[in-house]
Amino acid sequence: MIVNDTEKFEILRKRSKKYAIAPEVESDEAFSEFLEFFLNGERYAVENIYVKEVYPVKNFTRIPCTPQFILGVVNIRGDLISVTDIRTFLNLKPGIITDSSKIIILSGKNMEFAIVVDDVAGISKIFLKTIDTFMTGFSEVTENFIKGVTPERLIILDGEKLLTDKRLIVNDTL
């Protein structure tokens, strides 16, 4: 069978139209992007809308008379950013800072600070309906800052609660 150019074009157009249809996504399958990181060998994540930047751990300056979970401040392009030991803040097992450790700068409406993590795994999309909000096995302090856990055992931190916790505001007057 000989096919002319017009027929060939029509066949290819129909084929491309058939395969170009995007799969339908149900409205209850809402998802969000999360930055995944490691703390003490466990996988954690925070919603990407709260992540400003990720940096290798630089030398930070310790500040006297601050809570134990405040490691100090770091200069990022002229801005002094408070560095928080998220493990101590969440009552987790202490860790050490290594060459692969990173600081994640979290940012909200009125607050910005950095947390120290063991390493960053990357960004992933998570369907919100897969996050289990019924949690057991966490301390009460830790549980207050966890949104839930995915079936893959990824612990989702609540960025909004972290960024609005008054204990992270260091505003002591002399």
Secondary structure, DSSP 8 states (H G I E B T S, - for coil): ----HHHHHHHHHHHHHHHH------TT--EEEEEEEEETTEEEEEEGGGEEEEEE----B--TTS-TTEEEEEEETTEEEEEE-HHHHTT-------TT-EEEEEE-SS-EEEEEESEEEEEEEEEGGG-B----SS-HHHHHTEEEE-TT--EEE-HHHHHH-GGG------
